[in-house]
């Protein structure tokens, strides 16, 4: 059983981006980070994104609207960033406060600056295999992990647990693409799927992205499976100083011995999400310069 080390792969991608950005003349790629309110997890995530941008040699600009901001005011801020030619990518950190419709906010970001890959146009480009679009960072990171772990998907059965727009659906669309690294047969499972274990046991590659702690157990996988665990769940643990531990959607102690390869939680898919956000921003910068 091989552990797919997301920290290591992410560090490699960041080093590649740093080398690429060093060759750019003039201004450097710039990402605008919008964080509404003071959610502790959001503060941590945004700090990580700022630090990674700085490491690569990119510029990041932080915007901190109050938690009382209205939908209209937030859209006005996004419009200003859309119009700013020195901003290549825009990220609005979720979750947003109650009363603000997240999907409407994500759609407000100009598609060519939507480095999170949630805009309707970018999802459409993914379905059409149009390389000019931006793929959501977590599924893009999953495909990078598989490729760099030398997992070939052609002809393999990929089973995706979860149908979210952020992970499940884009991951399925990527795996089925007519690309050298893709060409898989894909099944998407969800809360209404009948006889779920019978389907997950068919998986050559299982992508678990449902947000249920340790949901996937040993009886749900076949020997030799590759498991990508996207879940990040807090489980009470009195032995920890924090009072909890982080675990994935897969019961690692019993499932991992059956796997040929598996991602850990933490240290698997998580670090890849930030790395792919930066990769998308550099791509947006290149595309804006080419269009100028």
Residue frames relative to the residue before (quaternion, step in Angstrom):
aa qw qx qy qz dx dy dz
X 1.0000 0.0000 0.0000 0.0000 0.00 0.00 0.00
X 0.1604 -0.7947 0.5828 0.0547 3.55 -0.84 1.07
X 0.3260 -0.7145 0.5853 0.2017 3.57 -0.98 0.90
X 0.2718 -0.7319 0.6010 0.1710 3.58 -0.86 0.98
X 0.2284 -0.8275 0.5065 0.0807 3.55 -0.31 1.34
X 0.2783 -0.7998 0.5152 0.1321 3.57 -0.23 1.30
X 0.6025 0.5597 -0.3619 0.4391 3.60 1.08 -0.66
X 0.6733 0.5064 -0.2873 0.4557 3.55 0.95 -0.93
X 0.6757 0.4857 -0.2946 0.4698 3.59 0.91 -0.94
X 0.6377 0.5243 -0.3224 0.4632 3.59 0.99 -0.84
X 0.6404 0.5259 -0.3190 0.4601 3.60 0.98 -0.85
X 0.6310 0.5291 -0.3235 0.4661 3.58 1.06 -0.76
X 0.6622 0.4988 -0.3002 0.4718 3.59 0.94 -0.92
X 0.6433 0.5190 -0.3183 0.4642 3.59 0.97 -0.86
X 0.6411 0.5120 -0.3190 0.4744 3.61 1.01 -0.80
X 0.6356 0.5225 -0.3217 0.4685 3.61 1.04 -0.79
X 0.6672 0.4960 -0.2948 0.4711 3.59 0.97 -0.89
X 0.6188 0.5485 -0.3355 0.4513 3.60 1.02 -0.81
X 0.6577 0.5010 -0.2992 0.4763 3.59 0.98 -0.89
X 0.6623 0.5080 -0.3046 0.4588 3.59 1.00 -0.83
X 0.6704 0.5052 -0.2967 0.4553 3.60 0.89 -0.98
X 0.6059 0.5755 -0.3467 0.4261 3.61 1.09 -0.69
X 0.6671 0.5011 -0.3021 0.4610 3.60 1.19 -0.49
X 0.5623 0.6198 -0.3909 0.3832 3.63 1.23 -0.30
X 0.2660 -0.7381 0.5954 0.1730 3.56 -1.02 0.81
X 0.7406 0.3680 -0.2837 0.4853 3.57 -1.21 0.48
X 0.8000 -0.2610 0.1901 0.5057 3.56 -1.16 -0.57
X 0.4524 -0.6811 0.5134 0.2605 3.55 -1.22 0.59
X 0.6500 -0.4883 0.3821 0.4393 3.63 -1.22 0.29
X 0.1349 -0.8090 0.5715 0.0283 3.56 -1.01 0.86
X 0.1005 -0.7713 0.6263 0.0523 3.56 -0.97 0.95
X 0.2596 -0.7363 0.6068 0.1491 3.56 -1.02 0.91
X 0.1365 -0.7948 0.5902 0.0369 3.57 -0.75 1.11
X 0.0950 -0.8014 0.5903 0.0154 3.57 -0.61 1.17
X 0.0207 0.7954 -0.6037 0.0495 3.58 -0.63 1.16
X 0.1835 -0.7995 0.5670 0.0746 3.56 -0.54 1.21
X 0.8287 0.1505 -0.1255 0.5242 3.59 -0.74 1.05
X 0.5129 -0.6725 0.4716 0.2496 3.55 -1.37 -0.10
X 0.1237 0.7910 -0.5810 0.1465 3.57 0.87 0.94
X 0.4905 -0.7080 0.4103 0.2998 3.65 -0.59 1.11
X 0.6556 0.5040 -0.3205 0.4620 3.61 0.95 -0.83
X 0.6447 0.5252 -0.3147 0.4577 3.58 1.02 -0.83
X 0.6153 0.5424 -0.3389 0.4608 3.59 1.01 -0.82
X 0.6673 0.5104 -0.2861 0.4608 3.57 0.92 -0.97
X 0.6700 0.5094 -0.2990 0.4496 3.59 0.89 -0.98
X 0.6846 0.4897 -0.2916 0.4544 3.57 0.90 -0.96
X 0.6128 0.5411 -0.3460 0.4604 3.61 1.04 -0.73
X 0.6374 0.5258 -0.3156 0.4666 3.56 1.01 -0.85
X 0.6581 0.5063 -0.3059 0.4658 3.58 0.97 -0.84
X 0.6336 0.5230 -0.3227 0.4700 3.59 1.04 -0.80
X 0.6753 0.5039 -0.2914 0.4528 3.57 0.89 -0.96
X 0.6594 0.5058 -0.3087 0.4626 3.59 1.00 -0.84
X 0.6199 0.5341 -0.3334 0.4684 3.60 1.02 -0.81
X 0.6621 0.5086 -0.3026 0.4598 3.59 0.93 -0.94
X 0.6352 0.5405 -0.3234 0.4470 3.58 1.00 -0.85
X 0.6896 0.4770 -0.2723 0.4720 3.59 1.03 -0.83
X 0.4928 -0.6436 0.4424 0.3836 3.59 1.18 -0.59
X 0.4737 0.6487 -0.4386 0.4029 3.54 1.29 0.46
X 0.4313 -0.6537 0.5452 0.2990 3.54 -1.32 0.27
X 0.0474 -0.7634 0.6406 0.0684 3.57 -1.09 0.70
X 0.1451 -0.7725 0.6132 0.0784 3.55 -1.04 0.83
X 0.2257 -0.8028 0.5444 0.0904 3.55 -0.72 1.13
X 0.0838 -0.7715 0.6304 0.0209 3.55 -0.94 1.01
X 0.0940 -0.8301 0.5495 -0.0113 3.57 -0.72 1.13
X 0.0529 -0.8078 0.5869 0.0133 3.62 0.30 1.17
X 0.5454 -0.6171 0.4429 0.3545 3.62 -1.11 0.58
X 0.6375 -0.5463 0.3884 0.3799 3.55 -1.23 0.50
X 0.6258 0.5548 -0.3208 0.4445 3.59 1.27 -0.40
X 0.4029 0.7371 -0.4711 0.2691 3.62 1.23 -0.09
X 0.3779 -0.7161 0.5387 0.2328 3.57 -1.07 0.75
X 0.6757 -0.4675 0.3763 0.4281 3.54 -1.29 0.26
X 0.6644 0.5158 -0.3033 0.4478 3.59 0.89 -0.93
X 0.6626 0.5053 -0.3030 0.4623 3.59 0.97 -0.87
X 0.6447 0.5107 -0.3179 0.4717 3.57 1.02 -0.81
X 0.6445 0.5150 -0.3133 0.4703 3.59 1.02 -0.79
X 0.6129 0.5408 -0.3434 0.4625 3.60 1.09 -0.68
X 0.6346 0.5195 -0.3175 0.4760 3.60 1.01 -0.84
X 0.6602 0.5016 -0.3070 0.4672 3.59 0.93 -0.91
X 0.6213 0.5449 -0.3325 0.4544 3.59 1.02 -0.81
X 0.6443 0.5215 -0.3124 0.4641 3.59 1.02 -0.84
X 0.6729 0.4791 -0.2889 0.4839 3.58 0.99 -0.85
X 0.5933 0.5621 -0.3531 0.4553 3.59 1.10 -0.70
X 0.7262 0.4550 -0.2302 0.4611 3.56 1.01 -0.93
X 0.5982 0.5835 -0.3494 0.4239 3.59 1.27 -0.31
X 0.3354 -0.7893 0.4852 0.1706 3.58 -0.40 1.26
X 0.6510 0.5096 -0.3311 0.4549 3.60 1.22 -0.28
X 0.6260 0.4746 -0.3427 0.5153 3.60 1.30 0.12
X 0.2349 -0.8051 0.5340 0.1069 3.60 -0.65 1.14
X 0.8111 0.0981 -0.0208 0.5763 3.57 0.99 -0.86
X 0.1574 -0.7730 0.6089 0.0833 3.56 -1.14 0.69
X 0.0130 -0.7819 0.6233 -0.0005 3.55 -0.92 0.94
X 0.1361 -0.7480 0.6451 0.0764 3.55 -0.90 1.01
X 0.3514 -0.7736 0.4913 0.1917 3.56 -0.46 1.24
X 0.1846 -0.7544 0.6183 0.1207 3.56 -0.92 0.92
X 0.5420 -0.1024 -0.8270 -0.1085 1.58 -2.35 0.86
X 0.3816 -0.6877 0.5690 0.2403 3.52 -1.28 0.56
X 0.6401 -0.5427 0.3609 0.4068 3.62 -1.14 0.48
X 0.6342 -0.5132 0.4123 0.4055 3.55 -1.26 0.43
X 0.7318 0.3971 -0.3043 0.4628 3.54 -1.05 0.78
X 0.6860 0.3891 -0.2848 0.5448 3.56 1.27 -0.18
X 0.3327 -0.7624 0.5279 0.1713 3.55 -0.75 1.10
X 0.3892 -0.7751 0.4484 0.2159 3.56 -0.32 1.31
X 0.6595 0.5252 -0.3260 0.4276 3.60 0.83 -0.95
X 0.6426 0.5207 -0.3177 0.4636 3.60 1.00 -0.83
X 0.6395 0.5187 -0.3163 0.4712 3.59 1.06 -0.78
X 0.6619 0.5007 -0.3111 0.4630 3.59 0.90 -0.91
X 0.6597 0.5076 -0.3048 0.4629 3.60 1.03 -0.77
X 0.6037 0.5812 -0.3530 0.4161 3.59 1.16 -0.58
X 0.5876 0.5623 -0.3706 0.4485 3.59 1.15 -0.59
X 0.5161 -0.6401 0.4682 0.3237 3.60 -0.88 0.94
X 0.5606 -0.6529 0.3896 0.3282 3.59 -0.81 1.00
X 0.6918 0.4818 -0.2881 0.4542 3.61 1.02 -0.74
X 0.6965 0.3848 -0.2765 0.5388 3.59 1.34 0.01
X 0.4955 0.6827 -0.3984 0.3602 3.58 1.35 -0.01
X 0.0332 -0.8566 0.5148 -0.0144 3.57 0.46 1.27
X 0.5678 0.5605 -0.3858 0.4632 3.59 1.31 0.00
X 0.3889 -0.7774 0.4270 0.2490 3.59 1.29 -0.29
X 0.4961 0.6866 -0.4132 0.3343 3.61 1.17 0.47
X 0.4905 0.6786 -0.4274 0.3409 3.62 1.24 -0.25
X 0.6268 -0.5621 0.3953 0.3673 3.57 -1.10 0.75
X 0.6616 0.5220 -0.3024 0.4454 3.58 0.93 -0.92
X 0.6830 0.4812 -0.2959 0.4630 3.59 0.96 -0.82
X 0.6129 0.5180 -0.3489 0.4839 3.60 1.10 -0.61
X 0.6382 0.5215 -0.3143 0.4712 3.57 1.09 -0.77
X 0.6467 0.5116 -0.3162 0.4691 3.58 0.99 -0.82
X 0.6088 0.5384 -0.3499 0.4660 3.58 1.06 -0.70
X 0.6632 0.5008 -0.3047 0.4652 3.60 0.92 -0.89
X 0.7230 0.4228 -0.2328 0.4942 3.59 1.09 -0.73
X 0.3925 -0.7392 0.4519 0.3088 3.58 1.36 -0.01
X 0.3123 0.7348 -0.5161 0.3102 3.54 1.04 0.96
X 0.3787 -0.7869 0.4510 0.1842 3.56 -0.41 1.29
X 0.5907 0.5938 -0.3803 0.3922 3.63 1.17 -0.32
X 0.5968 0.5831 -0.3603 0.4170 3.61 1.22 -0.32
X 0.4206 -0.6715 0.5463 0.2717 3.53 -1.37 0.11
X 0.2835 -0.7554 0.5724 0.1465 3.55 -0.90 1.01
X 0.5858 -0.5794 0.4373 0.3605 3.59 -1.01 0.82
X 0.5801 -0.6835 0.3278 0.2980 3.54 -0.83 1.10
X 0.6664 0.5115 -0.3289 0.4314 3.62 0.90 -0.79
X 0.6950 0.4375 -0.3050 0.4822 3.66 0.77 -0.83
X 0.6020 0.5357 -0.3616 0.4689 3.60 1.07 -0.64
X 0.6521 0.5185 -0.2995 0.4650 3.57 1.05 -0.82
X 0.6017 0.5545 -0.3480 0.4576 3.58 1.07 -0.74
X 0.6852 0.4844 -0.2918 0.4589 3.60 0.87 -0.94
X 0.6190 0.5270 -0.3371 0.4748 3.60 1.09 -0.69
X 0.6380 0.5273 -0.3256 0.4571 3.60 0.97 -0.86
X 0.6697 0.4972 -0.2983 0.4641 3.58 0.91 -0.93
X 0.6687 0.5079 -0.3031 0.4506 3.58 0.90 -0.95
X 0.7328 0.4327 -0.2421 0.4660 3.57 0.88 -0.95
X 0.6392 0.4576 -0.3303 0.5224 3.57 1.32 -0.13
X 0.4628 -0.7204 0.4031 0.3230 3.57 1.38 0.28
X 0.3667 0.6847 -0.5302 0.3399 3.56 0.97 0.93
X 0.1697 -0.7823 0.5922 0.0923 3.60 -0.54 1.13
X 0.3077 -0.7924 0.5078 0.1397 3.56 -0.84 1.04
X 0.4822 0.7003 -0.4351 0.2962 3.61 1.16 -0.48
X 0.8470 0.1218 -0.1200 0.5034 3.55 -0.76 1.10
X 0.5669 0.5951 -0.3828 0.4218 3.59 1.29 -0.10
X 0.4151 -0.6727 0.5486 0.2724 3.54 -1.27 0.45
X 0.1008 -0.7787 0.6189 0.0211 3.56 -0.59 1.21
X 0.0989 -0.7751 0.6223 0.0457 3.57 -0.81 1.03
X 0.1560 -0.7863 0.5958 0.0488 3.56 -0.77 1.15
X 0.1968 -0.7611 0.6097 0.1016 3.56 -0.77 1.08
X 0.7436 0.3140 -0.2594 0.5302 3.57 -0.33 1.25
X 0.1517 -0.8160 0.5562 0.0428 3.56 -0.99 0.88
X 0.2674 0.7844 -0.5194 0.2085 3.60 1.11 0.62
X 0.5587 -0.5952 0.4663 0.3408 3.54 -1.29 0.46
X 0.6474 0.5411 -0.3120 0.4367 3.57 1.20 -0.50
X 0.8196 0.1462 -0.0637 0.5503 3.61 1.01 -0.75
X 0.7495 0.4798 -0.2678 0.3691 3.58 0.38 -1.26
X 0.7326 0.4281 -0.2511 0.4658 3.58 0.67 -1.11
X 0.6753 0.4698 -0.3291 0.4637 3.66 0.81 -0.81
X 0.6254 0.5404 -0.3480 0.4423 3.62 0.99 -0.77
X 0.6501 0.5118 -0.3072 0.4702 3.58 1.01 -0.86
X 0.6559 0.5131 -0.3039 0.4628 3.60 0.97 -0.89
X 0.6487 0.5143 -0.3161 0.4634 3.60 1.01 -0.77
X 0.6859 0.5116 -0.2910 0.4279 3.58 0.87 -0.97
X 0.7162 0.4521 -0.2448 0.4720 3.58 1.13 -0.67
X 0.4452 0.7217 -0.4438 0.2899 3.61 1.24 -0.15
X 0.4881 -0.6319 0.5169 0.3088 3.54 -1.31 0.49
X 0.3680 0.7061 -0.5071 0.3299 3.56 0.57 1.20
X 0.6650 -0.5210 0.3553 0.4000 3.55 -1.17 0.59
X 0.7499 0.4043 -0.2132 0.4782 3.57 0.96 -0.92
X 0.6871 0.4763 -0.2749 0.4749 3.62 1.26 -0.08
X 0.4359 0.7333 -0.4663 0.2342 3.62 -0.65 -1.13
X 0.3535 0.7299 -0.5061 0.2935 3.58 1.05 0.76
X 0.3946 -0.6123 0.6046 0.3222 3.51 -1.42 0.10
X 0.1335 -0.8534 0.5038 0.0070 3.57 -0.57 1.15
X 0.0808 -0.7466 0.6584 0.0512 3.53 -1.13 0.84
X 0.1742 -0.7607 0.6160 0.1076 3.58 -0.92 0.93
X 0.1075 -0.7887 0.6043 0.0331 3.57 -0.80 1.06
X 0.0244 -0.7983 0.6011 -0.0285 3.57 -1.17 0.64
X 0.7930 -0.3609 0.2125 0.4425 3.57 -1.32 -0.09
X 0.7216 0.4208 -0.2480 0.4907 3.60 1.16 -0.48
X 0.4263 0.7126 -0.4619 0.3117 3.62 1.26 0.11
X 0.3368 -0.7384 0.5516 0.1926 3.57 -0.88 0.98
X 0.8579 0.0665 -0.0739 0.5041 3.56 -1.15 0.80
X 0.0304 -0.8700 0.4914 -0.0264 3.54 0.88 1.09
X 0.6727 0.5071 -0.3379 0.4197 3.67 0.73 -0.89
X 0.6103 0.5560 -0.3582 0.4360 3.61 1.06 -0.67
X 0.6755 0.4760 -0.2877 0.4840 3.58 1.09 -0.69
X 0.6749 0.4925 -0.3126 0.4518 3.58 0.87 -0.90
X 0.6229 0.5450 -0.3449 0.4428 3.62 1.13 -0.58
X 0.6178 0.5360 -0.3483 0.4579 3.60 1.24 -0.27
X 0.5411 0.6808 -0.3821 0.3127 3.58 1.24 -0.43
X 0.2930 -0.6853 0.6386 0.1914 3.52 -1.11 0.86
X 0.7542 0.0939 -0.0525 0.6478 3.55 1.23 -0.71
X 0.1000 -0.7973 0.5947 0.0244 3.57 -0.75 1.09
X 0.1080 -0.7762 0.6202 0.0355 3.57 -0.77 1.12
X 0.1212 -0.8220 0.5560 0.0235 3.58 -0.39 1.26
X 0.1777 0.7895 -0.5580 0.1836 3.58 -0.46 1.24
X 0.3692 0.7501 -0.4698 0.2835 3.57 0.63 1.14
X 0.4272 -0.7391 0.4417 0.2760 3.59 1.24 -0.16
X 0.5540 0.5491 -0.4271 0.4574 3.57 1.08 0.76
X 0.4635 -0.7339 0.4267 0.2540 3.54 -0.49 1.25
X 0.8767 -0.0572 0.0104 0.4775 3.56 -0.95 1.06
X 0.1965 0.8238 -0.5007 0.1789 3.56 1.13 0.79
X 0.7136 0.4210 -0.2434 0.5042 3.59 0.95 -0.90
X 0.0758 -0.8129 0.5773 -0.0075 3.55 -0.63 1.19
X 0.7493 -0.4504 0.2554 0.4130 3.56 -1.29 0.38
X 0.6650 0.5176 -0.3137 0.4375 3.61 1.02 -0.72
X 0.6527 0.5318 -0.3071 0.4437 3.60 1.30 -0.17
X 0.7292 0.3733 -0.2350 0.5231 3.61 1.24 -0.02
X 0.3814 -0.6961 0.5520 0.2553 3.54 -1.26 0.45
X 0.6163 -0.5492 0.3982 0.4000 3.61 -1.13 0.52
X 0.7819 0.3291 -0.2536 0.4648 3.56 -1.05 0.84
X 0.4456 0.7088 -0.4467 0.3154 3.60 1.28 -0.06
X 0.3074 -0.6771 0.6277 0.2303 3.56 -1.31 0.47
X 0.0982 -0.8197 0.5641 0.0173 3.59 -0.68 1.10
X 0.1058 -0.7514 0.6498 0.0434 3.54 -0.93 1.04
X 0.1324 -0.8189 0.5581 0.0198 3.56 -0.44 1.27
X 0.1784 -0.8263 0.5316 0.0532 3.56 -0.31 1.32
X 0.5644 0.6605 -0.3688 0.3304 3.59 1.15 -0.57
X 0.0247 -0.7384 0.6724 0.0455 3.53 -1.22 0.65
X 0.0861 0.8194 -0.5506 0.1342 3.57 -0.23 1.31
X 0.3332 -0.7190 0.5730 0.2092 3.54 -1.08 0.75
X 0.0647 -0.7899 0.6097 -0.0064 3.56 -0.75 1.12
X 0.5127 -0.6531 0.4475 0.3322 3.63 -0.81 0.92
X 0.0895 0.7779 -0.6144 0.0964 3.57 -0.95 0.94
X 0.3176 -0.7986 0.4873 0.1543 3.55 -0.24 1.34
X 0.6293 0.5611 -0.3384 0.4179 3.59 1.16 -0.51
X 0.6492 0.5050 -0.3152 0.4734 3.62 1.25 -0.28
X 0.5869 -0.5911 0.4284 0.3502 3.54 -1.14 0.71
X 0.6767 0.5002 -0.2799 0.4622 3.57 1.05 -0.78
X 0.4555 -0.6811 0.4480 0.3577 3.56 1.23 -0.53
X 0.7713 0.2090 -0.1586 0.5799 3.57 1.29 0.06
X 0.2067 -0.7310 0.6230 0.1866 3.54 -1.36 0.15
X 0.4469 -0.6698 0.5214 0.2825 3.54 -1.23 0.48
X 0.0484 0.7857 -0.6152 0.0438 3.54 -0.97 0.85
X 0.4958 -0.6730 0.4687 0.2857 3.55 -1.22 0.45
X 0.6724 -0.4475 0.3837 0.4476 3.54 -1.29 -0.43
X 0.6740 0.4534 -0.2658 0.5191 3.57 1.34 -0.14
X 0.4011 -0.6883 0.5452 0.2610 3.59 -1.02 0.81
X 0.3043 -0.8371 0.4280 0.1530 3.51 0.22 1.43
X 0.6664 0.5358 -0.3443 0.3876 3.67 0.76 -0.91
X 0.7663 0.3586 -0.2070 0.4913 3.61 0.96 -0.79
X 0.6782 0.4973 -0.2996 0.4505 3.60 1.09 -0.63
X 0.6399 0.5891 -0.3404 0.3573 3.60 0.87 -0.93
X 0.6388 0.5294 -0.3688 0.4192 3.68 0.90 -0.64
X 0.6645 0.5047 -0.3008 0.4618 3.60 1.19 -0.48
X 0.6285 0.5926 -0.3194 0.3896 3.58 1.23 -0.50
X 0.4152 -0.6279 0.5781 0.3148 3.52 -1.31 0.38
X 0.7723 -0.0369 0.0350 0.6332 3.57 1.16 -0.76
X 0.0289 0.7953 -0.6043 0.0390 3.59 -1.13 0.68
X 0.3584 -0.6964 0.5698 0.2487 3.57 -1.17 0.59
X 0.3783 -0.7155 0.5345 0.2434 3.60 -1.03 0.75
X 0.1737 -0.7230 0.6453 0.1755 3.55 -1.38 0.13
X 0.5063 -0.3259 -0.7785 0.1770 1.55 -1.23 2.20
X 0.6324 0.5874 -0.3833 0.3287 3.56 -1.35 -0.05
X 0.6054 0.5390 -0.3651 0.4579 3.56 1.25 0.34
X 0.8392 0.1072 -0.0202 0.5327 3.55 -0.26 -1.32
X 0.5663 0.6645 -0.3714 0.3160 3.62 0.99 -0.83
X 0.7111 0.4494 -0.2834 0.4605 3.63 0.65 -1.01
X 0.6087 0.5823 -0.3450 0.4140 3.59 1.14 -0.61
X 0.5926 0.5992 -0.3669 0.3938 3.58 1.08 -0.72
X 0.6777 0.4705 -0.2874 0.4866 3.60 0.92 -0.90
X 0.6380 0.5355 -0.3286 0.4453 3.60 0.96 -0.85
X 0.6929 0.4687 -0.2805 0.4707 3.60 0.96 -0.87
X 0.5619 0.5714 -0.3831 0.4593 3.60 1.18 -0.51
X 0.6724 0.4839 -0.2862 0.4815 3.57 0.97 -0.89
X 0.6304 0.5317 -0.3287 0.4604 3.57 1.03 -0.79
X 0.6420 0.5143 -0.3109 0.4761 3.60 1.03 -0.81
X 0.6539 0.5178 -0.3178 0.4509 3.60 1.01 -0.81
X 0.6351 0.5059 -0.3234 0.4860 3.59 1.02 -0.78
X 0.6277 0.5262 -0.3250 0.4728 3.59 1.06 -0.76
X 0.6419 0.5178 -0.3185 0.4672 3.61 0.97 -0.86
X 0.6257 0.5379 -0.3172 0.4675 3.58 1.04 -0.84
X 0.6680 0.4969 -0.2987 0.4665 3.59 0.87 -0.96
X 0.6842 0.4956 -0.2869 0.4515 3.58 0.92 -0.92
X 0.6487 0.5056 -0.3278 0.4649 3.60 1.03 -0.73
X 0.6463 0.5114 -0.3163 0.4698 3.59 1.05 -0.71
X 0.6440 0.5244 -0.3178 0.4574 3.55 1.04 -0.80
X 0.6895 0.4855 -0.2673 0.4663 3.55 1.12 -0.77
X 0.5721 0.6345 -0.3666 0.3683 3.59 1.22 -0.53
